[in-house]
Amino acid sequence: MEPTDSAGPARQLSQPAAPALPSAALRYAVVGASAAALGVGIVRTRIDGNALFPGGTVGWAFALLTGIIVGHLVAMGRDRWWGGTGSGASLTLAMLLLYGWVPAVLVSLAVVVLVGCARRHRWRQAMLHGAVDILGIGAASLGLAAFGTHPSVEQPWSPSTWGIAAVPAVVVSALFYLAATRTLLWYAIVPRDGGLPTVARTALIRQGLVGVALLGISPLIIVVATDLPVILPLFAVPLIALDSTLWIAHARAEEQLTDPLTGLPNRQWLLERAWTAIDDAERGGERTALVLIDLDKFRSVNDTLGHMAGDRLLLQIADRLRLALPRGAEAARLGGDEFAVLLPTCDSPTRAQRIARSLVAALSSPLSLDGLTLVLEASAGVAVYPDHASDAEGLLRRADVAMYQAKRDRSGVEVYEAKRDGNTPDRLGLLGDLRRALDAGDVELHYQPKVRFDGQVAGLEALVRWVHPQRGRVSPEDFIAIAETSGLMPQLTEYVLEMALGQIAKWRAMGLMVPVAVNVSPRDVHSPGFAGAVAARLARHGVPPGSLQLEITEHVLLEDPQRAADTLAGLTGHGVKMSLDDFGTGYSSLVHLRRLPVSELKIDRSFVARLVVDNEDAEIVRCTVDLAHSLGLLVVAEGVEDDETWERLRDLGCDAIQGWLVAAAMPPDETTAWLKLRGRTGWHRHAELEAAPAPAPTPAPAVRAVRDAR
């Protein structure tokens, strides 16, 4: 019955907070009905000639007990459970059973007014709770009336007159009061568009059980009030104890749903709330989105400034996240530097991605900490119901996959894509098949030539090919992505190096001295001992280091620059040549180019493909060639497929080309024949038609991308 300062976990844990009061219509209806009932009751009491409140020792004892309860409620502070059946309810019910409903209402109003005044700005909420309690008292009075009982101040319902027939009347009256107040508070305070049904139901059950215990004390209060009213104030001890037990139980339950550092909801809350949002979206035929956000390189803050500084930084991040949330969105901290934002209603994955980008931008602006200005980047993954998952746990997993994809690609935000998820049953099965294929030696290497503009062969690039016994040819994009995300990449790299070095040794025995390039992933470069392992393989196969070239991308420096630099220095120290692949698609390319010990630069096919028709791409290629030459690097253009592109690259000063115009990737035997022929005559554009009996038609760009993928 007492007013509260909290709307409960359903409201405290939602971001942004739902209004503390119900709609105006419902509020006015509850308050108006209670005022009308109170007015009718007072008028009827005066007409019947009955007093409004007992006098003498009993009246003063009840007043003193009421004062103690009020002091207790004020001292409890602002963390009260919404609509909690507390100590005041026992006192009110006892007054109702003994003296009727008007004196009970006066006790209730005394508690409401005094506590409301003590908390000042909570008077609106106090008025609502008082109105609800008046209607609950009215319901309990109707329960008594159903048994023919009409107590009043002049004619109290004394326990001395009770018999076995009084037990049902007491029980029904208490249950009517409890049910009416709980129902009204539930519909008046709990937000209809959010909350945690499971947590709320659990809280209501716990609240009801403690409420029954509190209300069960009411008959004992009546007995003492009629026989020995002087000791009535002593009932404050058990009432306050039970009321405090209810509050402590709620506080502990709420702690299980709240992050202790930031005050944001935690993972358990997020899953509960996501389930609710999914159920609502399913009924309304709408979408629900989940955005998972992780701070990049946050560990370095802890390592450099200490964990206390890291905690203060997380508090700033949490505050920024709260302020950046769009209307209706709700935020949670999952642990460490990982946060989540739930969008209960979302039009499309595109809109969810747009919101995620705005959140990432808000978190990435400069922060001030201990006199330092820090800039932390964030990565976010987006998953949408029902597009990507049908349950809360699945939505969280898919958002996690997308977030790590954003980290790997340094793209900031990624929407979940099933084809890039190594955790689907189909891809897990493919992973097992790939592992078995590597063990059985069923994965092949094909080789694609690189030639200079004078026709001389500049080298070969080893490309992985796998023909699955049931699936047929598997796209390299698919199985290499699985290897990278599953931890199988080191084994695949070892396999490719072993096959390539063995083939180089065979060609050298035939007199074919051609360098071969092998792609290595950032994970390989960051593996301890990688440079030494490569040198050991070269020695075992009897291949000079200059015959092997390793192709890397700019991404190798993004995760752990120092370890990558040490590994690359070790490789070049052993004499292995380095080539920078996909140049122009990474970040801060000029800075990284200066730091990487490479001898060759490969222009990405995305710039070469539109070289003839797009002046901007042509200018990018020209600048890249000039830059590379100024640094003493050779330049190779990838994806060359027509004469016009060949001529334009030649005019721009490119050193070599690679692509379908020269040759597709070929198995070792075909590559051997091609090398022997080109070793005598060199490569010439117009001679290719005579040398190749049936050249394959130029595939569509999408097909080329798959076949040339490594």
C-alpha positions in Angstrom: 0.0 0.0 0.0 2.9 2.3 0.6 4.2 4.6 -2.1 7.4 3.5 -3.7 10.4 5.2 -5.3 11.1 2.6 -8.0 9.2 1.2 -10.9 10.9 -2.1 -10.3 13.5 -4.0 -12.4 11.2 -4.0 -15.4 11.6 -0.2 -15.6 15.0 0.3 -13.9 16.7 -2.0 -16.3 15.2 -0.7 -19.5 16.9 2.0 -21.5 15.5 4.5 -21.9 13.3 4.2 -18.8 9.6 3.8 -19.2 7.4 6.5 -17.6 6.9 6.1 -13.9 3.2 6.6 -14.1 0.5 5.0 -16.3 -1.4 6.8 -19.0 -3.4 9.8 -18.0 -6.8 8.1 -18.6 -5.9 5.1 -16.4 -4.4 7.3 -13.7 -7.4 9.5 -13.5 -9.8 6.5 -13.5 -8.0 4.9 -10.6 -7.8 8.1 -8.6 -11.3 9.2 -9.4 -12.8 5.8 -8.5 -10.9 5.8 -5.2 -12.0 9.4 -4.4 -15.6 8.6 -5.1 -15.5 5.5 -3.0 -13.9 7.3 -0.1 -16.5 10.1 -0.3 -19.3 7.7 -0.3 -17.9 5.8 2.6 -17.3 8.9 4.7 -20.8 10.2 4.0 -22.4 6.9 4.9 -20.3 6.7 8.1 -21.5 10.1 9.2 -25.1 9.4 8.3 -25.0 6.2 10.4 -23.5 8.2 13.3 -20.3 6.3 13.4 -16.9 7.8 14.2 -14.2 7.9 11.5 -11.4 6.6 13.7 -11.2 4.9 17.1 -10.2 7.1 20.1 -8.6 6.3 23.4 -5.7 4.0 24.0 -6.5 1.9 20.9 -6.5 4.9 18.6 -3.2 6.3 20.0 -1.6 2.8 19.7 -2.6 2.5 16.1 -1.4 6.0 15.4 2.0 5.3 17.0 2.4 2.0 15.1 1.5 3.9 11.9 4.2 6.5 12.7 6.8 3.8 13.2 5.8 2.2 9.9 6.1 5.5 8.1 9.5 6.2 9.5 10.6 2.7 8.3 9.3 3.3 4.8 11.0 6.7 4.6 14.3 5.2 5.8 14.2 2.5 3.2 15.1 5.1 0.6 14.4 5.1 -3.1 15.0 1.4 -3.9 11.6 0.2 -3.0 10.0 -2.6 -5.0 7.1 -1.3 -7.1 3.7 -2.0 -5.5 5.3 -4.0 -2.7 2.9 -5.5 -0.2 4.6 -4.2 2.9 4.2 -3.6 6.6 1.6 -0.9 6.1 -0.7 -3.5 4.4 -0.9 -5.6 7.5 -1.8 -2.6 9.6 -4.4 -1.5 7.1 -6.1 -4.9 6.9 -6.2 -5.2 10.7 -7.9 -1.9 10.9 -10.4 -3.0 8.2 -11.3 -6.2 10.0 -11.7 -4.5 13.3 -13.2 -1.1 12.6 -14.3 -1.2 8.9 -13.0 0.2 5.7 -13.1 4.0 6.3 -10.7 3.9 9.3 -8.5 1.5 7.2 -8.5 4.1 4.4 -7.5 6.8 6.8 -4.5 4.7 8.0 -3.5 4.1 4.4 -3.8 7.7 3.5 -1.7 8.7 6.5 1.1 6.4 5.3 0.8 7.6 1.7 0.7 11.3 2.5 3.5 11.2 5.1 5.8 9.1 2.9 4.9 11.1 -0.2 5.7 14.4 1.6 9.0 13.0 2.8 9.9 12.2 -0.8 8.4 15.3 -2.3 8.8 14.8 -6.0 7.2 11.4 -5.7 3.8 12.7 -4.7 2.2 11.8 -8.0 3.3 8.2 -7.6 2.2 8.3 -3.9 -1.2 9.5 -5.0 -1.5 6.6 -7.4 -0.5 4.0 -4.8 -2.9 5.6 -2.3 -5.8 5.4 -4.8 -5.0 1.7 -5.6 -4.9 0.9 -1.9 -8.3 2.5 -1.3 -9.8 0.4 -4.1 -8.1 -2.7 -2.6 -9.6 -1.9 0.8 -13.0 -1.5 -0.9 -12.6 -4.9 -2.5 -11.7 -6.4 0.9 -14.7 -4.7 2.5 -17.0 -6.3 -0.1 -15.5 -9.7 0.8 -16.5 -9.1 4.4 -19.9 -7.9 3.4 -20.4 -11.1 1.5 -20.2 -12.9 4.9 -22.6 -10.4 6.5 -19.9 -8.6 8.4 -20.0 -4.8 8.6 -17.5 -3.6 11.3 -17.4 0.1 12.4 -15.7 2.2 15.1 -18.8 2.0 17.3 -19.4 -1.7 16.6 -16.0 -3.3 16.0 -15.7 -6.9 14.8 -14.0 -8.2 18.0 -12.1 -11.5 18.0 -14.1 -12.5 21.0 -17.1 -12.8 18.7 -15.3 -14.8 16.1 -16.0 -18.5 15.6 -15.0 -21.0 13.0 -17.2 -19.2 10.5 -15.0 -16.1 10.8 -12.0 -17.8 9.2 -13.4 -17.8 5.6 -14.3 -14.1 6.0 -10.8 -13.1 7.1 -9.1 -15.2 4.4 -11.4 -14.0 1.6 -11.0 -10.4 2.7 -7.3 -10.6 2.8 -7.2 -12.3 -0.6 -9.5 -9.7 -2.1 -7.3 -7.0 -0.9 -4.1 -8.6 -2.1 -5.5 -9.5 -5.5 -7.1 -6.1 -6.1 -4.0 -4.1 -5.2 -1.6 -6.4 -7.2 -3.8 -6.4 -10.3 -4.3 -2.6 -10.3 -0.6 -1.9 -9.7 0.4 -4.4 -12.4 -1.7 -2.7 -15.0 -1.0 0.8 -13.8 2.8 0.6 -13.4 4.3 -2.2 -15.4 5.1 -1.0 -19.0 3.1 -2.8 -21.6 5.8 -2.5 -24.2 8.7 -4.0 -22.2 9.7 -5.6 -19.0 10.7 -9.1 -18.1 7.8 -11.5 -17.9 9.8 -14.3 -16.2 11.4 -12.0 -13.7 8.2 -10.1 -13.1 6.2 -13.3 -12.5 8.9 -14.6 -10.1 8.8 -11.3 -8.2 5.0 -11.3 -8.0 5.0 -14.9 -6.6 7.7 -13.9 -4.0 5.8 -10.8 -3.3 2.5 -12.7 -2.8 4.1 -15.2 -0.4 5.6 -12.5 1.8 2.4 -10.6 1.5 0.4 -13.6 2.8 2.8 -13.8 5.7 2.3 -10.0 6.4 -1.4 -10.2 6.1 -1.5 -13.2 8.3 -0.2 -11.0 11.1 -3.4 -8.8 10.9 -5.6 -11.1 13.1 -2.8 -11.0 15.8 -2.8 -7.2 15.6 -6.5 -7.2 16.2 -6.3 -9.5 19.2 -3.6 -7.3 20.8 -5.5 -4.1 19.9 -8.6 -5.3 21.7 -7.0 -6.9 24.8 -3.7 -5.1 25.4 -3.4 -2.0 23.1 -0.5 -0.6 25.0 1.9 -3.2 23.5 0.5 -2.7 19.9 3.5 -0.7 18.7 5.7 -3.7 19.4 4.2 -5.3 16.3 6.5 -2.9 14.3 9.4 -5.3 14.8 7.9 -8.4 12.9 6.2 -6.1 10.4 9.4 -4.3 9.5 11.4 -7.5 9.5 9.1 -9.2 7.0 9.0 -6.0 4.9 12.7 -5.8 4.9 13.0 -9.4 3.9 10.8 -8.7 0.9 13.0 -5.7 -0.1 16.3 -7.6 0.4 15.0 -10.5 -1.7 14.0 -8.1 -4.5 17.4 -6.3 -4.3 19.3 -9.6 -4.7 17.1 -10.6 -7.6 17.7 -7.3 -9.2 21.5 -7.6 -8.7 21.3 -10.8 -10.8 20.0 -8.7 -13.7 22.3 -5.6 -13.4 26.0 -5.0 -14.2 27.5 -3.9 -10.9 30.0 -1.5 -12.6 27.9 0.5 -15.1 24.4 -0.1 -13.7 23.3 -1.3 -17.1 21.4 -4.5 -17.5 23.4 -7.7 -17.9 23.4 -10.7 -20.2 20.6 -12.5 -18.3 18.4 -9.5 -18.6 19.2 -9.1 -22.2 18.2 -12.6 -23.1 14.9 -12.3 -21.1 14.1 -9.0 -22.8 15.0 -10.3 -26.2 12.6 -13.2 -25.8 9.8 -10.7 -25.0 10.7 -8.6 -28.0 10.8 -11.6 -30.3 7.4 -12.8 -29.0 5.9 -9.3 -29.6 7.5 -9.1 -33.1 6.1 -12.5 -34.0 2.6 -11.5 -33.0 2.9 -8.2 -34.9 4.7 -9.5 -37.9 7.6 -7.2 -37.3 11.4 -7.5 -36.9 13.6 -7.3 -33.8 17.3 -6.5 -34.0 20.3 -7.1 -31.7 23.5 -5.1 -32.0 26.6 -6.4 -30.3 29.4 -3.8 -29.7 33.0 -4.5 -28.7 35.7 -2.0 -28.0 38.8 -2.5 -30.1 42.2 -2.7 -28.2 40.6 -2.0 -24.9 43.0 -4.5 -23.3 45.9 -2.1 -24.0 44.1 0.6 -21.8 44.1 -1.9 -18.9 47.6 -2.9 -19.5 48.9 0.6 -19.8 46.8 2.6 -17.3 45.6 -0.1 -15.0 42.2 -1.7 -14.4 40.9 1.1 -12.3 41.3 3.5 -15.2 39.7 0.9 -17.5 36.7 0.8 -15.2 36.3 4.6 -15.3 36.6 4.4 -19.1 33.8 1.8 -19.2 31.6 4.1 -17.2 32.1 6.9 -19.7 31.3 4.4 -22.5 28.1 3.3 -20.8 27.0 6.9 -20.4 27.7 7.6 -24.0 25.8 4.5 -25.0 22.7 5.6 -23.0 22.7 9.0 -24.6 23.2 7.7 -28.1 20.3 5.1 -27.9 17.4 5.8 -30.3 13.9 5.9 -28.9 12.8 2.5 -27.8 16.2 0.9 -27.8 17.6 -0.8 -24.7 21.3 -1.3 -23.8 23.1 -3.9 -21.7 26.7 -4.7 -20.7 27.5 -8.4 -21.4 30.9 -8.3 -19.7 34.4 -6.8 -20.2 34.2 -4.3 -23.0 31.3 -5.9 -24.7 27.9 -4.2 -24.9 24.6 -5.0 -26.5 21.7 -2.9 -27.8 18.3 -4.4 -28.4 16.0 -2.8 -31.0 12.6 -4.2 -30.1 11.1 -3.0 -33.3 13.2 -2.5 -36.4 12.1 -2.0 -40.0 14.9 -3.9 -41.8 18.5 -5.1 -41.4 19.6 -2.0 -43.2 18.1 0.3 -40.6 19.6 -1.8 -37.8 23.0 -1.4 -39.5 22.5 2.3 -39.8 21.7 2.6 -36.1 24.7 0.4 -35.2 27.0 2.8 -37.2 25.7 5.8 -35.3 26.3 4.0 -32.0 29.8 3.0 -33.0 30.5 6.6 -34.1 29.3 7.9 -30.8 31.6 5.5 -28.9 34.6 6.3 -31.1 34.8 10.0 -30.4 37.6 11.2 -28.1 37.4 10.5 -24.4 39.2 12.2 -21.5 40.8 10.0 -18.8 43.3 11.2 -16.2 44.3 14.1 -18.3 44.8 11.9 -21.4 42.7 12.1 -24.6 41.9 8.6 -25.8 40.2 7.5 -29.0 38.8 4.0 -28.9 37.3 2.4 -31.9 34.4 0.0 -31.7 33.2 -2.9 -33.8 29.5 -4.0 -34.0 27.6 -7.0 -35.3 24.0 -6.9 -36.2 21.5 -9.8 -36.2 17.8 -9.5 -37.0 14.8 -11.7 -36.1 13.4 -13.5 -38.1 16.0 -13.0 -40.9 18.9 -14.5 -39.0 17.6 -16.3 -35.9 14.3 -17.4 -34.4 15.3 -17.2 -30.7 17.1 -14.9 -28.3 20.2 -17.1 -27.9 20.5 -17.6 -31.6 20.2 -13.8 -32.2 23.0 -13.2 -29.7 25.2 -15.8 -31.3 24.7 -14.5 -34.8 25.3 -10.9 -33.7 28.6 -12.2 -32.1 29.6 -13.8 -35.4 28.9 -10.6 -37.3 30.8 -8.5 -34.7 34.0 -10.6 -35.0 33.6 -10.4 -38.8 33.6 -6.6 -38.4 36.7 -6.8 -36.3 38.5 -9.0 -38.9 37.6 -6.8 -41.8 38.0 -3.5 -39.9 34.7 -2.4 -41.3 33.2 -1.1 -38.1 29.7 -2.7 -38.5 28.7 -6.0 -40.2 25.3 -7.6 -40.6 25.2 -11.3 -40.1 25.7 -13.5 -43.2 25.2 -17.2 -43.0 27.8 -17.9 -45.7 30.5 -16.2 -43.4 29.4 -18.1 -40.3 31.6 -21.1 -39.5 29.2 -22.2 -36.8 26.2 -23.4 -38.9 25.6 -27.2 -39.0 26.4 -27.2 -42.7 29.7 -25.3 -42.3 30.7 -27.4 -39.3 30.2 -30.5 -41.5 32.3 -28.8 -44.2 35.0 -28.1 -41.6 35.2 -31.7 -40.7 35.4 -32.7 -44.3 38.2 -30.2 -45.0 40.2 -31.5 -42.0 39.9 -35.0 -43.4 40.8 -33.8 -46.9 44.0 -32.2 -45.6 44.9 -35.3 -43.8 44.3 -37.4 -46.9 46.0 -35.0 -49.3 42.9 -34.4 -51.3 43.3 -30.6 -51.5 45.2 -29.5 -54.6 47.3 -26.5 -55.6 46.8 -24.8 -59.0 49.2 -22.2 -60.2 48.5 -18.9 -62.0 51.3 -17.2 -63.9 52.5 -13.6 -63.5 54.2 -12.2 -66.7 56.0 -9.0 -67.5 55.2 -6.8 -70.4 58.2 -8.1 -72.3 56.7 -11.6 -72.1 59.0 -13.1 -69.5 57.4 -15.1 -66.7 57.7 -13.2 -63.4 56.5 -16.0 -61.2 53.5 -18.1 -60.2 50.9 -17.8 -57.5 49.7 -21.0 -55.7 45.9 -21.1 -55.3 44.1 -23.7 -53.3 41.5 -25.9 -54.9 39.3 -28.6 -53.3 36.8 -30.9 -55.0 34.4 -32.4 -52.4 33.3 -36.0 -53.0 29.6 -35.1 -52.6 29.5 -31.3 -53.0 31.8 -31.1 -56.0 34.1 -28.1 -56.4 34.0 -25.9 -53.2 34.7 -22.2 -53.5 38.0 -21.2 -51.9 36.2 -18.2 -50.4 34.0 -20.7 -48.4 36.5 -23.2 -47.1 39.3 -20.7 -46.4 36.8 -18.6 -44.4 35.9 -21.7 -42.4 39.6 -22.4 -41.8 40.3 -18.9 -40.6 37.4 -18.9 -38.1 37.9 -22.4 -36.8 41.6 -22.5 -36.0 42.3 -24.8 -39.0 44.2 -22.1 -40.9 47.7 -23.0 -39.5 47.2 -26.6 -40.7 46.0 -25.4 -44.1 49.0 -23.0 -44.5 51.4 -25.8 -43.6 49.8 -28.0 -46.2 50.0 -25.4 -48.9 53.6 -24.6 -48.1 54.6 -28.2 -48.1 52.9 -28.8 -51.5 54.3 -25.6 -53.0 57.9 -26.2 -51.9 57.7 -29.8 -53.1 56.5 -28.6 -56.5 59.2 -25.9 -56.7 61.8 -28.6 -56.0 60.5 -30.7 -58.9 60.5 -27.7 -61.3 64.0 -26.8 -60.3 65.1 -30.3 -61.0 63.6 -29.8 -64.5 65.5 -26.6 -65.0 62.4 -24.4 -64.5 63.6 -21.7 -62.1 60.4 -19.8 -61.3 59.5 -18.3 -58.0 56.1 -19.3 -56.5 54.0 -17.1 -54.2 51.9 -18.5 -51.4 49.2 -16.6 -49.5 49.5 -16.5 -45.8 46.8 -15.1 -43.4 47.3 -12.6 -40.6 46.9 -15.5 -38.1 49.9 -17.2 -39.7 52.1 -14.1 -39.4 51.1 -13.7 -35.7 51.9 -17.3 -34.9 55.1 -17.6 -32.8 57.9 -19.3 -34.7 56.3 -19.0 -38.1 59.5 -17.5 -39.7 61.6 -20.3 -38.3 59.2 -23.0 -39.5 59.2 -21.6 -43.0 63.0 -21.6 -43.1 63.1 -25.2 -41.8 60.8 -26.3 -44.7 62.9 -24.5 -47.3 66.0 -26.3 -46.0 64.2 -29.7 -45.9 63.1 -29.4 -49.6 66.4 -27.9 -50.7 64.7 -24.8 -52.1 66.6 -21.5 -52.0 64.6 -18.8 -50.0 64.5 -16.6 -53.1 62.3 -19.1 -54.9 59.5 -18.6 -52.3 57.4 -15.5 -52.1 54.8 -15.0 -49.3 51.8 -12.8 -50.1 50.3 -10.9 -47.2 47.7 -8.1 -46.8 47.8 -4.9 -44.8 45.6 -6.5 -42.1 48.6 -8.3 -40.6 49.7 -5.0 -38.9 46.3 -4.2 -37.5 46.0 -6.7 -34.6 49.5 -6.9 -33.3 51.8 -4.6 -35.2 55.0 -5.4 -33.3 54.7 -9.2 -33.6 53.8 -9.0 -37.2 56.8 -6.7 -37.9 59.1 -9.2 -36.0 57.8 -12.1 -38.0 58.1 -10.3 -41.4 61.6 -9.2 -40.5 62.5 -12.8 -39.6 61.2 -14.0 -43.0 63.1 -11.5 -45.0 66.1 -12.1 -42.9 66.0 -15.8 -44.1 65.8 -14.5 -47.7 62.1 -15.1 -48.3 60.5 -12.4 -50.5 57.3 -10.6 -49.4 54.5 -9.4 -51.6 51.7 -7.0 -50.5 48.4 -8.4 -51.8 45.1 -6.5 -52.4 46.8 -3.1 -52.1 44.3 -0.3 -51.7 41.6 -2.2 -49.9 43.0 -1.8 -46.4 43.4 1.1 -44.0 46.2 3.7 -43.9 47.8 2.0 -46.9 50.7 4.4 -47.2 51.7 4.1 -43.6 51.6 0.4 -43.7 53.5 0.2 -47.0 56.3 2.1 -45.4 56.5 -0.3 -42.5 56.2 -3.6 -44.4 59.4 -5.2 -45.7 58.0 -6.1 -49.1 59.6 -6.2 -52.6 56.4 -6.5 -54.6 53.0 -4.8 -54.6 49.8 -6.2 -56.1 47.1 -3.8 -57.2 43.7 -5.3 -56.2 41.5 -6.5 -59.1 38.7 -4.1 -58.0 40.7 -1.2 -59.3 42.0 -3.0 -62.4 38.5 -4.2 -63.5 37.3 -0.7 -64.3 40.6 0.8 -65.3 39.6 1.6 -68.9 36.2 3.1 -68.1 36.7 4.8 -64.8 39.1 7.7 -64.6 39.3 7.6 -60.8 40.4 4.0 -60.8 42.9 4.8 -63.5 44.3 7.7 -61.4 44.5 5.4 -58.3 46.5 2.8 -60.3 48.8 5.5 -61.7 49.5 6.9 -58.2 50.1 3.4 -56.8 52.6 2.6 -59.6 54.5 5.8 -59.0 54.5 5.3 -55.3 55.7 1.8 -55.5 58.5 2.6 -57.9 59.6 5.4 -55.7 60.1 2.9 -53.0 61.8 0.4 -55.2 59.0 -2.1 -55.5 57.7 -4.1 -58.4 54.0 -3.7 -59.3 51.7 -6.5 -60.4 48.2 -5.9 -61.5 45.6 -8.6 -60.7 42.6 -9.6 -62.6 43.7 -8.5 -66.1 41.2 -10.0 -68.7 41.3 -7.9 -71.9 43.7 -6.2 -74.2 42.6 -2.7 -73.4 43.4 -3.2 -69.7 46.8 -4.7 -70.7 47.7 -1.7 -72.8 46.6 0.8 -70.2 48.6 -0.9 -67.5 51.6 -0.9 -69.8 51.2 2.8 -70.5 51.0 3.5 -66.7 54.3 1.8 -66.1 53.0 -1.4 -64.4 55.7 -4.1 -64.2 53.7 -7.3 -64.5 50.1 -8.6 -64.9 48.2 -11.6 -63.7 44.8 -12.8 -64.8 42.7 -14.7 -67.3 44.3 -12.8 -70.2 47.5 -14.6 -69.4 46.2 -17.9 -68.1 43.8 -19.3 -65.5 45.1 -21.2 -62.5 46.3 -24.6 -63.8 47.1 -27.9 -62.2 50.8 -28.8 -61.8 51.1 -30.8 -65.0 49.5 -28.1 -67.1 51.5 -25.5 -65.4 54.7 -27.5 -66.2 53.8 -27.6 -69.9 52.9 -23.9 -69.9 56.2 -23.0 -68.3 58.2 -25.1 -70.8 56.5 -23.5 -73.7 56.8 -19.9 -72.4 60.4 -20.5 -71.3 61.3 -20.9 -75.0 59.0 -18.3 -76.6 57.9 -16.0 -73.8 54.3 -14.9 -73.4 52.7 -12.8 -76.1 49.1 -11.8 -76.2 48.3 -12.8 -79.8 50.3 -16.1 -79.6 48.0 -17.3 -76.8 45.2 -18.1 -79.2 47.4 -20.3 -81.3 48.9 -22.1 -78.2 45.6 -22.8 -76.5 43.4 -25.2 -78.5 40.1 -24.1 -77.0 40.3 -21.0 -74.7 37.6 -20.8 -72.1 35.1 -18.0 -72.5 35.5 -15.0 -70.2 33.3 -15.7 -67.2 31.0 -13.3 -65.5 32.7 -11.1 -62.8 31.0 -13.1 -60.0 32.3 -16.4 -61.4 35.8 -14.9 -61.9 35.8 -13.7 -58.3 35.1 -17.2 -57.0 37.5 -19.0 -59.3 40.4 -16.6 -58.6 39.8 -16.5 -54.9 42.4 -17.9 -52.7 
